Amino acid sequence: MSPKLGSCLAYLAGYTILAIIVIAITVGVAVGLGSLVGVIAPNLGVAVIGPLLCPPDTTPTLVTEYGAIYRDSDNNERQDVNQFIRCDTAQGDVLKGRGDQYELFWFGSWVTLVVGLEALAVAAWLLLKLIARLRQGNLPQPAAGA
Protein backbone atom coordinates (compact mmCIF):
# COMPACT_ATOMS: atom_id res chain seq x y z
CA MET A 1 0.00 0.00 0.00
CA SER A 2 1.42 3.35 -0.99
CA PRO A 3 1.79 6.13 1.59
CA LYS A 4 -0.81 8.26 -0.23
CA LEU A 5 -3.44 5.52 0.00
CA GLY A 6 -2.72 4.99 3.71
CA SER A 7 -3.03 8.67 4.48
CA CYS A 8 -6.22 8.83 2.44
CA LEU A 9 -7.71 5.95 4.46
CA ALA A 10 -6.63 7.63 7.69
CA TYR A 11 -8.41 10.85 6.66
CA LEU A 12 -11.51 8.87 5.70
CA ALA A 13 -11.56 7.01 9.03
CA GLY A 14 -11.02 10.25 10.95
CA TYR A 15 -13.81 12.07 9.12
CA THR A 16 -16.13 9.07 9.56
CA ILE A 17 -15.59 9.01 13.32
CA LEU A 18 -16.05 12.78 13.46
CA ALA A 19 -19.27 12.55 11.43
CA ILE A 20 -20.68 9.85 13.74
CA ILE A 21 -19.94 11.98 16.82
CA VAL A 22 -21.48 15.11 15.27
CA ILE A 23 -24.59 13.21 14.11
CA ALA A 24 -25.06 11.66 17.57
CA ILE A 25 -24.82 15.06 19.23
CA THR A 26 -27.19 16.76 16.80
CA VAL A 27 -29.79 13.99 17.04
CA GLY A 28 -29.68 14.41 20.83
CA VAL A 29 -30.11 18.16 20.40
CA ALA A 30 -33.02 17.60 17.99
CA VAL A 31 -34.88 15.33 20.39
CA GLY A 32 -34.24 17.78 23.24
CA LEU A 33 -35.44 20.69 21.11
CA GLY A 34 -38.56 18.75 20.13
CA SER A 35 -39.27 18.02 23.78
CA LEU A 36 -38.74 21.64 24.78
CA VAL A 37 -40.99 23.01 22.03
CA GLY A 38 -43.58 20.32 22.82
CA VAL A 39 -43.66 21.43 26.47
CA ILE A 40 -43.60 25.18 25.82
CA ALA A 41 -46.00 25.24 22.86
CA PRO A 42 -47.96 21.99 22.58
CA ASN A 43 -50.47 23.55 20.18
CA LEU A 44 -47.64 24.14 17.70
CA GLY A 45 -47.15 20.39 17.45
CA VAL A 46 -50.86 19.87 16.92
CA ALA A 47 -50.96 22.57 14.22
CA VAL A 48 -47.97 21.08 12.39
CA ILE A 49 -48.52 17.35 12.81
CA GLY A 50 -52.32 17.24 13.26
CA PRO A 51 -53.26 17.60 9.57
CA LEU A 52 -50.98 14.67 8.74
CA LEU A 53 -52.65 12.39 11.28
CA CYS A 54 -56.32 13.38 10.98
CA PRO A 55 -58.70 12.96 8.04
CA PRO A 56 -59.72 16.08 6.09
CA ASP A 57 -62.54 18.22 7.50
CA THR A 58 -61.64 17.38 11.11
CA THR A 59 -60.06 19.42 13.86
CA PRO A 60 -57.02 17.91 15.59
CA THR A 61 -56.97 18.27 19.37
CA LEU A 62 -54.18 17.26 21.72
CA VAL A 63 -55.35 14.92 24.47
CA THR A 64 -53.24 13.91 27.46
CA GLU A 65 -54.14 10.73 29.31
CA TYR A 66 -52.71 9.96 32.71
CA GLY A 67 -52.32 6.30 33.50
CA ALA A 68 -51.18 4.17 36.36
CA ILE A 69 -48.62 5.24 38.93
CA TYR A 70 -45.54 3.01 39.08
CA ARG A 71 -42.07 2.98 40.63
CA ASP A 72 -39.03 3.38 38.41
CA SER A 73 -35.64 1.70 38.87
CA ASP A 74 -34.61 4.35 41.44
CA ASN A 75 -37.76 3.65 43.47
CA ASN A 76 -39.32 7.02 42.55
CA GLU A 77 -43.03 7.25 41.83
CA ARG A 78 -43.87 8.04 38.20
CA GLN A 79 -47.13 8.34 36.37
CA ASP A 80 -47.69 6.92 32.92
CA VAL A 81 -48.53 9.82 30.56
CA ASN A 82 -49.69 9.38 26.98
CA GLN A 83 -50.39 12.15 24.48
CA PHE A 84 -52.31 11.64 21.29
CA ILE A 85 -54.25 13.67 18.77
CA ARG A 86 -58.03 13.30 18.67
CA CYS A 87 -59.76 14.11 15.38
CA ASP A 88 -63.06 15.96 15.99
CA THR A 89 -65.66 16.65 13.30
CA ALA A 90 -67.80 19.79 13.13
CA GLN A 91 -70.73 17.79 14.54
CA GLY A 92 -68.69 16.85 17.62
CA ASP A 93 -68.01 13.25 16.60
CA VAL A 94 -64.59 11.75 17.18
CA LEU A 95 -63.07 10.05 14.15
CA LYS A 96 -60.34 7.46 14.27
CA GLY A 97 -57.20 8.96 12.79
CA ARG A 98 -53.58 8.12 13.38
CA GLY A 99 -53.40 10.37 16.42
CA ASP A 100 -51.70 7.75 18.55
CA GLN A 101 -48.60 8.27 16.38
CA TYR A 102 -48.31 11.95 17.36
CA GLU A 103 -45.13 11.64 19.43
CA LEU A 104 -43.42 9.53 16.76
CA PHE A 105 -44.21 12.08 14.05
CA TRP A 106 -43.33 15.08 16.24
CA PHE A 107 -39.91 13.87 17.39
CA GLY A 108 -39.18 12.24 14.05
CA SER A 109 -39.82 15.51 12.22
CA TRP A 110 -37.42 17.38 14.53
CA VAL A 111 -34.70 14.76 14.09
CA THR A 112 -35.20 14.76 10.31
CA LEU A 113 -35.06 18.55 10.18
CA VAL A 114 -31.88 18.84 12.22
CA VAL A 115 -30.07 15.98 10.47
CA GLY A 116 -31.11 17.42 7.08
CA LEU A 117 -29.74 20.84 8.03
CA GLU A 118 -26.59 19.16 9.25
CA ALA A 119 -26.20 17.32 5.94
CA LEU A 120 -26.61 20.61 4.05
CA ALA A 121 -23.99 22.26 6.25
CA VAL A 122 -21.51 19.41 5.66
CA ALA A 123 -22.17 19.49 1.90
CA ALA A 124 -21.63 23.27 1.84
CA TRP A 125 -18.40 22.90 3.84
CA LEU A 126 -17.08 20.23 1.47
CA LEU A 127 -18.05 22.30 -1.57
CA LEU A 128 -16.32 25.39 -0.19
CA LYS A 129 -13.24 23.33 0.60
CA LEU A 130 -13.20 21.93 -2.96
CA ILE A 131 -13.61 25.41 -4.45
CA ALA A 132 -10.71 26.69 -2.33
CA ARG A 133 -8.50 23.80 -3.52
CA LEU A 134 -9.50 24.44 -7.14
CA ARG A 135 -8.58 28.13 -6.83
CA GLN A 136 -5.19 27.24 -5.36
CA GLY A 137 -4.57 24.55 -7.98
CA ASN A 138 -3.91 22.14 -5.12
CA LEU A 139 -5.64 19.05 -6.50
CA PRO A 140 -3.89 15.69 -6.88
CA GLN A 141 -2.65 15.06 -10.41
CA PRO A 142 -2.91 11.70 -12.17
CA ALA A 143 0.28 9.63 -12.27
CA ALA A 144 2.40 9.91 -15.37
CA GLY A 145 1.59 7.24 -17.95
CA ALA A 146 -1.84 6.51 -16.50
Secondary structure by P-SEA (a helix, b strand, c coil): ccaaaaaaaaaaaaaaaaaaaaaaaaaaaaaaaaaaaaaacaaaaaaacccccccccbbbbbbbbbcbbbbccccbbbbbbbbbbbbbccccccccccccaaaaaaaaaaaaaaaaaaaaaaaaaaaaaaaaaaaacccccccccc
